[in-house]
């Protein structure tokens, strides 16, 4: 019987493109498999940045509350199993292989992208498990993304910014329209973006979707040691400051309030969930083998947020960066130009990966700074680490692939 790794290699060959948006292909198979409708609530989480954090808040609090929770996210950092979870635990390799075999038998000769195939597998697993709630993270956009074959009871848009412009458009207005495609008539949608474009608002109005917008239908307030949340029906105060962004925590709390008639949660479980929810590669500090910060920031908006967080770091920072070619490289590097003077670029050997020398050329368009290029991110990290002096720290960012490569090397060192 093929192993999980063999299956993953095989699935990657089923379609000539890594991204091919559209619901027709996957919709055919989903109907055959009867995995487009569920008896439990389905929450669909879209947005440019913050999707993973929002899912993790919901998953953690709902699991602590005793509910059976299915969660589908992407990409992964250490193992594919991270993408499909039941009750905050990664799906076993045996279960994934079983799901892949089922999907492949029904697929026959139909071409499916890697994401389409694995989305079907996730939905099949959830259909067998029959959880109390399902959390589905959108891959790219929303309207034509594979997960959108399922009707969401609650949609979430965490933020809207420029990313995946090749498929979604070159303006926030165009991208917002694509992301709003997960809205459903008669359902609610929680909006974490403070300035949602009019295309999103118009889409909701046209489709009779009730919007719950930050700073309007719900608010949050942050102090030095705690924060509070308020909406039409509730007021939570003295909430613990979480490890992940508070904006996404507030968005998750609003979604939980909408779920409350079917899945009530206690304030104690909310507070515990806020304290314990965590994700690899989100402003993650490690001290061995070198003092390092790992962050999956990979577009201008997330890079600006990371640069703001780094203002509290006293150490001098040196950067290790690997990026995908379809990202806005110049504007992702730009927020750090006044803080970072030494850059170590590594080539990413993945589909759409950028060569290190291309990154160095982009940096020259920003400022005249020192840069070094390496065949891979691991080599760049080793070079940066071995050249560190006192009061210096490595900052690794630019892509999920970049952080994953470093994390995998750190695991191998143990």
TIMARVO-137923 format. One record per residue (C-alpha): residue number from 0; residue in one letter; y, x, z. Coordinates in steps of 0.001 Angstrom, whole numbers, plus 500000, padded with zeros to 6 digits. Layout:
+-------+-------+--------+--------+--------+
! pakol ! gulum !     yy !     xx !     zz !
+-------+-------+--------+--------+--------+
!   NUM !     A !      Y !      X !      Z !
...
+-------+-------+--------+--------+--------+
//
This chain:
+-------+-------+--------+--------+--------+
! pakol ! gulum !     yy !     xx !     zz !
+-------+-------+--------+--------+--------+
!     0 !     X ! 500000 ! 500000 ! 500000 !
!     1 !     X ! 503439 ! 501431 ! 499088 !
!     2 !     X ! 505568 ! 502606 ! 501987 !
!     3 !     X ! 509061 ! 501277 ! 502698 !
!     4 !     X ! 510552 ! 504434 ! 501186 !
!     5 !     X ! 508487 ! 503970 ! 498018 !
!     6 !     X ! 509612 ! 500358 ! 497766 !
!     7 !     X ! 513262 ! 501307 ! 498151 !
!     8 !     X ! 512936 ! 503858 ! 495352 !
!     9 !     X ! 511244 ! 501227 ! 493182 !
!    10 !     X ! 513828 ! 498514 ! 493838 !
!    11 !     X ! 516595 ! 500869 ! 492754 !
!    12 !     X ! 515097 ! 500912 ! 489225 !
!    13 !     X ! 515049 ! 497136 ! 488664 !
!    14 !     X ! 518576 ! 496964 ! 487215 !
!    15 !     X ! 520542 ! 499550 ! 485202 !
!    16 !     X ! 523727 ! 498944 ! 487263 !
!    17 !     X ! 524289 ! 499439 ! 490984 !
!    18 !     X ! 526726 ! 496491 ! 491039 !
!    19 !     X ! 526376 ! 493468 ! 488731 !
!    20 !     X ! 528182 ! 490489 ! 490217 !
!    21 !     X ! 527016 ! 486953 ! 489477 !
!    22 !     X ! 524816 ! 484301 ! 491072 !
!    23 !     X ! 522706 ! 483159 ! 488126 !
!    24 !     X ! 519886 ! 485702 ! 488401 !
!    25 !     X ! 519517 ! 485689 ! 492144 !
!    26 !     X ! 520083 ! 481933 ! 492307 !
!    27 !     X ! 517004 ! 481250 ! 490169 !
!    28 !     X ! 514718 ! 483151 ! 492508 !
!    29 !     X ! 516317 ! 481874 ! 495675 !
!    30 !     X ! 515611 ! 478280 ! 494636 !
!    31 !     X ! 511990 ! 479132 ! 493846 !
!    32 !     X ! 511642 ! 480761 ! 497253 !
!    33 !     X ! 513475 ! 477856 ! 498977 !
!    34 !     X ! 515758 ! 480209 ! 500898 !
!    35 !     X ! 519204 ! 478807 ! 500099 !
!    36 !     X ! 519338 ! 476291 ! 502955 !
!    37 !     X ! 518688 ! 476749 ! 506659 !
!    38 !     X ! 518423 ! 474401 ! 509615 !
!    39 !     X ! 520598 ! 476672 ! 511762 !
!    40 !     X ! 524302 ! 477498 ! 511396 !
!    41 !     X ! 525156 ! 480205 ! 508850 !
!    42 !     X ! 528232 ! 482389 ! 509326 !
!    43 !     X ! 529355 ! 484412 ! 506295 !
!    44 !     X ! 531612 ! 487399 ! 506931 !
!    45 !     X ! 533792 ! 488765 ! 504123 !
!    46 !     X ! 536838 ! 491001 ! 503976 !
!    47 !     X ! 537953 ! 494468 ! 502944 !
!    48 !     X ! 537571 ! 496171 ! 506330 !
!    49 !     X ! 536177 ! 495036 ! 509664 !
!    50 !     X ! 533153 ! 493060 ! 508463 !
!    51 !     X ! 530623 ! 495197 ! 510304 !
!    52 !     X ! 532580 ! 495095 ! 513560 !
!    53 !     X ! 532949 ! 491324 ! 513378 !
!    54 !     X ! 529218 ! 490875 ! 512769 !
!    55 !     X ! 528370 ! 493177 ! 515674 !
!    56 !     X ! 530603 ! 491234 ! 518100 !
!    57 !     X ! 529018 ! 487934 ! 517076 !
!    58 !     X ! 525501 ! 489348 ! 517096 !
!    59 !     X ! 525875 ! 490970 ! 520515 !
!    60 !     X ! 527469 ! 487994 ! 522278 !
!    61 !     X ! 525094 ! 485430 ! 520776 !
!    62 !     X ! 522036 ! 487540 ! 521599 !
!    63 !     X ! 523241 ! 488027 ! 525172 !
!    64 !     X ! 523596 ! 484244 ! 525348 !
!    65 !     X ! 519877 ! 483848 ! 524686 !
!    66 !     X ! 520024 ! 482775 ! 521035 !
!    67 !     X ! 517758 ! 484053 ! 518282 !
!    68 !     X ! 520086 ! 485798 ! 515820 !
!    69 !     X ! 519442 ! 486979 ! 512264 !
!    70 !     X ! 521978 ! 489452 ! 510849 !
!    71 !     X ! 522250 ! 490972 ! 507368 !
!    72 !     X ! 524716 ! 493825 ! 506833 !
!    73 !     X ! 525264 ! 496777 ! 504507 !
!    74 !     X ! 525268 ! 499643 ! 503959 !
!    75 !     X ! 523105 ! 501486 ! 506489 !
!    76 !     X ! 523678 ! 504901 ! 508027 !
!    77 !     X ! 520321 ! 506250 ! 509246 !
!    78 !     X ! 517640 ! 503836 ! 508026 !
!    79 !     X ! 517480 ! 500876 ! 505662 !
!    80 !     X ! 515990 ! 498805 ! 508517 !
!    81 !     X ! 519506 ! 498616 ! 510015 !
!    82 !     X ! 520527 ! 496159 ! 507288 !
!    83 !     X ! 518241 ! 493319 ! 508437 !
!    84 !     X ! 518133 ! 492596 ! 512151 !
!    85 !     X ! 516567 ! 490014 ! 514412 !
!    86 !     X ! 517974 ! 489647 ! 517921 !
!    87 !     X ! 519986 ! 492863 ! 517638 !
!    88 !     X ! 516872 ! 494874 ! 516680 !
!    89 !     X ! 516192 ! 496415 ! 513286 !
!    90 !     X ! 513496 ! 494758 ! 511179 !
!    91 !     X ! 510223 ! 496683 ! 511165 !
!    92 !     X ! 509169 ! 498585 ! 508061 !
!    93 !     X ! 506026 ! 496446 ! 507882 !
!    94 !     X ! 508050 ! 493232 ! 507783 !
!    95 !     X ! 510368 ! 494634 ! 505125 !
!    96 !     X ! 507445 ! 495700 ! 502932 !
!    97 !     X ! 505923 ! 492228 ! 503268 !
!    98 !     X ! 509216 ! 490637 ! 502211 !
!    99 !     X ! 509614 ! 493007 ! 499261 !
!   100 !     X ! 506120 ! 492164 ! 498023 !
!   101 !     X ! 506903 ! 488444 ! 498131 !
!   102 !     X ! 510189 ! 488860 ! 496251 !
!   103 !     X ! 508630 ! 491146 ! 493645 !
!   104 !     X ! 505824 ! 488675 ! 492881 !
!   105 !     X ! 508312 ! 485879 ! 492264 !
!   106 !     X ! 510721 ! 488163 ! 490399 !
!   107 !     X ! 508242 ! 488983 ! 487626 !
!   108 !     X ! 510368 ! 490765 ! 484981 !
!   109 !     X ! 513800 ! 489489 ! 486050 !
!   110 !     X ! 516337 ! 492286 ! 486499 !
!   111 !     X ! 517870 ! 492364 ! 489979 !
!   112 !     X ! 520236 ! 494903 ! 491503 !
!   113 !     X ! 519204 ! 496672 ! 494691 !
!   114 !     X ! 521550 ! 494463 ! 496716 !
!   115 !     X ! 520340 ! 491241 ! 495100 !
!   116 !     X ! 516699 ! 492109 ! 495750 !
!   117 !     X ! 517272 ! 493085 ! 499372 !
!   118 !     X ! 519446 ! 490011 ! 499965 !
!   119 !     X ! 516547 ! 487813 ! 498879 !
!   120 !     X ! 514269 ! 489763 ! 501206 !
!   121 !     X ! 516658 ! 489251 ! 504117 !
!   122 !     X ! 516884 ! 485510 ! 503498 !
!   123 !     X ! 513089 ! 485253 ! 503218 !
!   124 !     X ! 512690 ! 487062 ! 506549 !
!   125 !     X ! 515190 ! 484725 ! 508208 !
!   126 !     X ! 513406 ! 481693 ! 506743 !
!   127 !     X ! 510158 ! 482824 ! 508387 !
!   128 !     X ! 511827 ! 483729 ! 511697 !
!   129 !     X ! 513843 ! 480480 ! 511966 !
!   130 !     X ! 516607 ! 481907 ! 514183 !
!   131 !     X ! 519270 ! 479856 ! 515946 !
!   132 !     X ! 522048 ! 481372 ! 513820 !
!   133 !     X ! 522317 ! 483605 ! 510741 !
!   134 !     X ! 525103 ! 486133 ! 510112 !
!   135 !     X ! 525537 ! 487253 ! 506499 !
!   136 !     X ! 527896 ! 490068 ! 505582 !
!   137 !     X ! 529308 ! 489926 ! 502051 !
!   138 !     X ! 528602 ! 493013 ! 499956 !
!   139 !     X ! 531440 ! 493014 ! 497390 !
!   140 !     X ! 534110 ! 490334 ! 497131 !
!   141 !     X ! 532561 ! 486970 ! 497885 !
!   142 !     X ! 532688 ! 484448 ! 495062 !
!   143 !     X ! 530078 ! 486253 ! 492945 !
!   144 !     X ! 528373 ! 488239 ! 495705 !
!   145 !     X ! 524632 ! 487747 ! 496201 !
!   146 !     X ! 524882 ! 486280 ! 499709 !
!   147 !     X ! 527051 ! 483453 ! 498353 !
!   148 !     X ! 523936 ! 481619 ! 497122 !
!   149 !     X ! 523856 ! 480270 ! 500696 !
!   150 !     X ! 526398 ! 477713 ! 501895 !
!   151 !     X ! 528152 ! 478965 ! 505004 !
!   152 !     X ! 528929 ! 476595 ! 507861 !
!   153 !     X ! 531694 ! 478991 ! 508909 !
!   154 !     X ! 533339 ! 481598 ! 506675 !
!   155 !     X ! 535225 ! 484603 ! 508003 !
!   156 !     X ! 537714 ! 486793 ! 506131 !
!   157 !     X ! 538510 ! 489791 ! 508340 !
!   158 !     X ! 541158 ! 491448 ! 506152 !
!   159 !     X ! 542340 ! 491679 ! 502563 !
!   160 !     X ! 543351 ! 494948 ! 500979 !
!   161 !     X ! 542834 ! 496987 ! 497826 !
!   162 !     X ! 539228 ! 498100 ! 497400 !
!   163 !     X ! 536515 ! 497593 ! 494764 !
!   164 !     X ! 539357 ! 496953 ! 492317 !
!   165 !     X ! 537023 ! 497612 ! 489372 !
!   166 !     X ! 535272 ! 494309 ! 490143 !
!   167 !     X ! 537753 ! 492288 ! 492200 !
!   168 !     X ! 541180 ! 492923 ! 490684 !
!   169 !     X ! 544142 ! 495202 ! 491270 !
!   170 !     X ! 546248 ! 493050 ! 493611 !
!   171 !     X ! 545772 ! 491420 ! 496996 !
!   172 !     X ! 546249 ! 488047 ! 495314 !
!   173 !     X ! 543351 ! 488648 ! 492929 !
!   174 !     X ! 541112 ! 490088 ! 495641 !
!   175 !     X ! 541896 ! 487222 ! 498030 !
!   176 !     X ! 540788 ! 484698 ! 495397 !
!   177 !     X ! 537429 ! 486468 ! 495085 !
!   178 !     X ! 536953 ! 486638 ! 498844 !
!   179 !     X ! 537878 ! 482974 ! 499288 !
!   180 !     X ! 534894 ! 482102 ! 497100 !
!   181 !     X ! 532720 ! 481921 ! 500238 !
!   182 !     X ! 534687 ! 478881 ! 501470 !
!   183 !     X ! 532920 ! 475511 ! 501393 !
!   184 !     X ! 534313 ! 471997 ! 501290 !
!   185 !     X ! 534478 ! 470393 ! 504726 !
!   186 !     X ! 533742 ! 473669 ! 506538 !
!   187 !     X ! 535960 ! 475995 ! 508541 !
!   188 !     X ! 537161 ! 479489 ! 507709 !
!   189 !     X ! 538531 ! 482024 ! 510186 !
!   190 !     X ! 541179 ! 484353 ! 508726 !
!   191 !     X ! 541821 ! 487660 ! 510514 !
!   192 !     X ! 544379 ! 488908 ! 507984 !
!   193 !     X ! 547903 ! 488450 ! 509325 !
!   194 !     X ! 549397 ! 487843 ! 505866 !
!   195 !     X ! 546786 ! 486046 ! 503762 !
!   196 !     X ! 547812 ! 485839 ! 500091 !
!   197 !     X ! 548715 ! 482456 ! 498650 !
!   198 !     X ! 545650 ! 482516 ! 496394 !
!   199 !     X ! 543453 ! 482325 ! 499493 !
!   200 !     X ! 545521 ! 479496 ! 500988 !
!   201 !     X ! 545503 ! 477578 ! 497713 !
!   202 !     X ! 541750 ! 478036 ! 497322 !
!   203 !     X ! 541190 ! 476593 ! 500792 !
!   204 !     X ! 543459 ! 473614 ! 500132 !
!   205 !     X ! 541859 ! 472858 ! 496775 !
!   206 !     X ! 538361 ! 473019 ! 498267 !
!   207 !     X ! 539153 ! 471126 ! 501465 !
!   208 !     X ! 538390 ! 474095 ! 503727 !
!   209 !     X ! 539981 ! 474070 ! 507172 !
!   210 !     X ! 541669 ! 477416 ! 507895 !
!   211 !     X ! 541973 ! 479011 ! 511332 !
!   212 !     X ! 544499 ! 481820 ! 510927 !
!   213 !     X ! 545347 ! 484601 ! 513331 !
!   214 !     X ! 548805 ! 484135 ! 514915 !
!   215 !     X ! 548722 ! 480447 ! 514006 !
!   216 !     X ! 545564 ! 478542 ! 514954 !
!   217 !     X ! 544540 ! 481379 ! 517287 !
!   218 !     X ! 546309 ! 484329 ! 518902 !
!   219 !     X ! 545469 ! 487448 ! 520885 !
!   220 !     X ! 547614 ! 489596 ! 523163 !
!   221 !     X ! 546905 ! 493207 ! 524188 !
!   222 !     X ! 548033 ! 495055 ! 527311 !
!   223 !     X ! 547267 ! 498560 ! 528558 !
!   224 !     X ! 544015 ! 497687 ! 530312 !
!   225 !     X ! 542916 ! 494294 ! 528974 !
!   226 !     X ! 543620 ! 491606 ! 526411 !
!   227 !     X ! 543639 ! 487834 ! 526112 !
!   228 !     X ! 542717 ! 485230 ! 523502 !
!   229 !     X ! 544074 ! 481741 ! 522954 !
!   230 !     X ! 543385 ! 478879 ! 520604 !
!   231 !     X ! 543763 ! 475117 ! 520654 !
!   232 !     X ! 540959 ! 474575 ! 523162 !
!   233 !     X ! 540583 ! 477792 ! 525164 !
!   234 !     X ! 542366 ! 480646 ! 526879 !
!   235 !     X ! 540441 ! 483781 ! 527811 !
!   236 !     X ! 542301 ! 486358 ! 529860 !
!   237 !     X ! 541492 ! 489758 ! 531381 !
!   238 !     X ! 539080 ! 490532 ! 528553 !
!   239 !     X ! 537791 ! 494136 ! 528524 !
!   240 !     X ! 539119 ! 496469 ! 525868 !
!   241 !     X ! 536264 ! 496919 ! 523378 !
!   242 !     X ! 535033 ! 500029 ! 521561 !
!   243 !     X ! 535521 ! 498343 ! 518171 !
!   244 !     X ! 538854 ! 496945 ! 516849 !
!   245 !     X ! 540355 ! 494139 ! 518915 !
!   246 !     X ! 541580 ! 492282 ! 515815 !
!   247 !     X ! 537953 ! 491778 ! 514750 !
!   248 !     X ! 536991 ! 490798 ! 518300 !
!   249 !     X ! 539605 ! 488033 ! 518235 !
!   250 !     X ! 538339 ! 486836 ! 514864 !
!   251 !     X ! 534795 ! 486755 ! 516251 !
!   252 !     X ! 535896 ! 484789 ! 519328 !
!   253 !     X ! 537483 ! 482130 ! 517142 !
!   254 !     X ! 534255 ! 481839 ! 515149 !
!   255 !     X ! 532272 ! 481552 ! 518387 !
!   256 !     X ! 534530 ! 478696 ! 519481 !
!   257 !     X ! 533799 ! 476912 ! 516214 !
!   258 !     X ! 530070 ! 477425 ! 516827 !
!   259 !     X ! 530333 ! 476262 ! 520445 !
!   260 !     X ! 529297 ! 472613 ! 519885 !
!   261 !     X ! 525886 ! 473902 ! 518738 !
!   262 !     X ! 525765 ! 477351 ! 520343 !
!   263 !     X ! 527887 ! 477490 ! 523514 !
!   264 !     X ! 528460 ! 480880 ! 525151 !
!   265 !     X ! 529763 ! 481751 ! 528621 !
!   266 !     X ! 532825 ! 483834 ! 529410 !
!   267 !     X ! 530550 ! 486329 ! 531201 !
!   268 !     X ! 528498 ! 486865 ! 528050 !
!   269 !     X ! 531688 ! 487186 ! 526025 !
!   270 !     X ! 532995 ! 489911 ! 528330 !
!   271 !     X ! 529680 ! 491756 ! 528403 !
!   272 !     X ! 529386 ! 491534 ! 524629 !
!   273 !     X ! 532888 ! 492886 ! 524124 !
!   274 !     X ! 532075 ! 495853 ! 526350 !
!   275 !     X ! 528714 ! 496680 ! 524759 !
!   276 !     X ! 529230 ! 495944 ! 521036 !
!   277 !     X ! 529233 ! 499259 ! 519221 !
!   278 !     X ! 528493 ! 500745 ! 515796 !
!   279 !     X ! 527666 ! 504212 ! 514564 !
!   280 !     X ! 530380 ! 505907 ! 512558 !
!   281 !     X ! 533338 ! 503964 ! 513906 !
!   282 !     X ! 535667 ! 506526 ! 515505 !
!   283 !     X ! 532525 ! 508078 ! 516962 !
!   284 !     X ! 532936 ! 511247 ! 519040 !
!   285 !     X ! 530267 ! 513929 ! 519279 !
!   286 !     X ! 530527 ! 517370 ! 520851 !
!   287 !     X ! 527455 ! 519168 ! 519427 !
!   288 !     X ! 527020 ! 521160 ! 517317 !
!   289 !     X ! 530812 ! 520988 ! 516871 !
!   290 !     X ! 533540 ! 518790 ! 518359 !
!   291 !     X ! 533676 ! 515982 ! 515797 !
!   292 !     X ! 534964 ! 512500 ! 515047 !
!   293 !     X ! 532916 ! 510434 ! 512571 !
!   294 !     X ! 534492 ! 507449 ! 510840 !
!   295 !     X ! 533459 ! 505450 ! 507772 !
!   296 !     X ! 537069 ! 504877 ! 506652 !
!   297 !     X ! 536925 ! 504887 ! 502847 !
!   298 !     X ! 540000 ! 503076 ! 501495 !
!   299 !     X ! 543766 ! 503239 ! 502137 !
!   300 !     X ! 543841 ! 500447 ! 504734 !
!   301 !     X ! 541023 ! 501848 ! 506853 !
!   302 !     X ! 542410 ! 505375 ! 506466 !
!   303 !     X ! 545796 ! 504253 ! 507821 !
!   304 !     X ! 544062 ! 502700 ! 510833 !
!   305 !     X ! 542060 ! 505885 ! 511410 !
!   306 !     X ! 545193 ! 508025 ! 511143 !
!   307 !     X ! 546884 ! 505839 ! 513754 !
!   308 !     X ! 543928 ! 506237 ! 516121 !
!   309 !     X ! 544033 ! 509991 ! 515611 !
!   310 !     X ! 547588 ! 510136 ! 516940 !
!   311 !     X ! 546081 ! 510037 ! 520436 !
!   312 !     X ! 543924 ! 513115 ! 519720 !
!   313 !     X ! 545458 ! 516289 ! 521128 !
!   314 !     X ! 543181 ! 518669 ! 519236 !
!   315 !     X ! 544194 ! 520017 ! 515845 !
!   316 !     X ! 542093 ! 518260 ! 513211 !
!   317 !     X ! 540329 ! 519741 ! 510201 !
!   318 !     X ! 538890 ! 517299 ! 507689 !
!   319 !     X ! 535465 ! 517015 ! 506088 !
!   320 !     X ! 535593 ! 514475 ! 503263 !
!   321 !     X ! 533249 ! 513052 ! 500644 !
!   322 !     X ! 534187 ! 509965 ! 498606 !
!   323 !     X ! 533072 ! 507660 ! 495819 !
!   324 !     X ! 534807 ! 507926 ! 492456 !
!   325 !     X ! 535883 ! 504269 ! 492325 !
!   326 !     X ! 537958 ! 504539 ! 495509 !
!   327 !     X ! 541708 ! 505114 ! 495731 !
!   328 !     X ! 541275 ! 508740 ! 496718 !
!   329 !     X ! 544921 ! 509838 ! 496801 !
!   330 !     X ! 546070 ! 506976 ! 499020 !
!   331 !     X ! 543050 ! 507350 ! 501293 !
!   332 !     X ! 543864 ! 511011 ! 501930 !
!   333 !     X ! 547644 ! 510500 ! 502122 !
!   334 !     X ! 547876 ! 509117 ! 505715 !
!   335 !     X ! 546628 ! 512477 ! 507024 !
!   336 !     X ! 548860 ! 514832 ! 505034 !
!   337 !     X ! 551207 ! 515528 ! 507958 !
!   338 !     X ! 548385 ! 516006 ! 510464 !
!   339 !     X ! 545638 ! 517872 ! 508601 !
!   340 !     X ! 546295 ! 521225 ! 506926 !
!   341 !     X ! 542750 ! 522385 ! 506264 !
!   342 !     X ! 540326 ! 520319 ! 504184 !
!   343 !     X ! 536612 ! 520814 ! 503479 !
!   344 !     X ! 535403 ! 518673 ! 500577 !
!   345 !     X ! 531749 ! 517973 ! 499837 !
!   346 !     X ! 530243 ! 516445 ! 496698 !
!   347 !     X ! 528382 ! 513160 ! 497167 !
!   348 !     X ! 525119 ! 513126 ! 495224 !
!   349 !     X ! 524835 ! 509342 ! 494986 !
!   350 !     X ! 525716 ! 506802 ! 492283 !
!   351 !     X ! 529516 ! 506823 ! 491829 !
!   352 !     X ! 529787 ! 509946 ! 493998 !
!   353 !     X ! 532758 ! 512288 ! 493457 !
!   354 !     X ! 532492 ! 516042 ! 492982 !
!   355 !     X ! 534254 ! 518112 ! 495636 !
!   356 !     X ! 536509 ! 519812 ! 493105 !
!   357 !     X ! 537805 ! 516399 ! 491980 !
!   358 !     X ! 538768 ! 515594 ! 495569 !
!   359 !     X ! 540565 ! 518919 ! 495877 !
!   360 !     X ! 542551 ! 518171 ! 492722 !
!   361 !     X ! 543587 ! 514797 ! 494151 !
!   362 !     X ! 544767 ! 516519 ! 497339 !
!   363 !     X ! 547007 ! 518816 ! 495299 !
!   364 !     X ! 548843 ! 515697 ! 494137 !
!   365 !     X ! 549680 ! 514906 ! 497764 !
!   366 !     X ! 550713 ! 518232 ! 499208 !
!   367 !     X ! 550113 ! 521958 ! 498990 !
!   368 !     X ! 547396 ! 522336 ! 501591 !
!   369 !     X ! 544333 ! 524531 ! 502067 !
!   370 !     X ! 541134 ! 523093 ! 500666 !
!   371 !     X ! 537581 ! 524342 ! 500208 !
!   372 !     X ! 534851 ! 522784 ! 498098 !
!   373 !     X ! 531092 ! 522636 ! 498670 !
!   374 !     X ! 528038 ! 521316 ! 496873 !
!   375 !     X ! 527374 ! 518692 ! 499557 !
!   376 !     X ! 528953 ! 517166 ! 502627 !
!   377 !     X ! 526505 ! 518952 ! 504936 !
!   378 !     X ! 527631 ! 522349 ! 503640 !
!   379 !     X ! 531279 ! 521335 ! 504043 !
!   380 !     X ! 530617 ! 520249 ! 507638 !
!   381 !     X ! 528830 ! 523497 ! 508515 !
!   382 !     X ! 531673 ! 525532 ! 507064 !
!   383 !     X ! 534301 ! 523531 ! 508934 !
!   384 !     X ! 532356 ! 523705 ! 512186 !
!   385 !     X ! 531646 ! 527415 ! 512115 !
!   386 !     X ! 535324 ! 528163 ! 511444 !
!   387 !     X ! 536650 ! 526054 ! 514311 !
!   388 !     X ! 538768 ! 527735 ! 516962 !
!   389 !     X ! 539796 ! 526457 ! 520374 !
!   390 !     X ! 541591 ! 523119 ! 520445 !
!   391 !     X ! 540306 ! 522135 ! 517016 !
!   392 !     X ! 538064 ! 519202 ! 516071 !
!   393 !     X ! 536388 ! 518141 ! 512824 !
!   394 !     X ! 537270 ! 514729 ! 511390 !
!   395 !     X ! 534589 ! 513420 ! 509011 !
!   396 !     X ! 535537 ! 510431 ! 506836 !
!   397 !     X ! 535736 ! 509093 ! 503271 !
!   398 !     X ! 532542 ! 507070 ! 502825 !
!   399 !     X ! 529577 ! 505502 ! 504566 !
!   400 !     X ! 527507 ! 508019 ! 502581 !
!   401 !     X ! 529529 ! 510907 ! 504025 !
!   402 !     X ! 529045 ! 509836 ! 507632 !
!   403 !     X ! 525390 ! 508972 ! 506993 !
!   404 !     X ! 524683 ! 512458 ! 505627 !
!   405 !     X ! 526138 ! 514099 ! 508725 !
!   406 !     X ! 524408 ! 511719 ! 511147 !
!   407 !     X ! 521070 ! 512321 ! 509455 !
!   408 !     X ! 521549 ! 516084 ! 509791 !
!   409 !     X ! 522394 ! 515683 ! 513474 !
!   410 !     X ! 519206 ! 513693 ! 514009 !
!   411 !     X ! 517183 ! 516438 ! 512327 !
!   412 !     X ! 518722 ! 519021 ! 514661 !
!   413 !     X ! 517391 ! 517279 ! 517764 !
+-------+-------+--------+--------+--------+
//
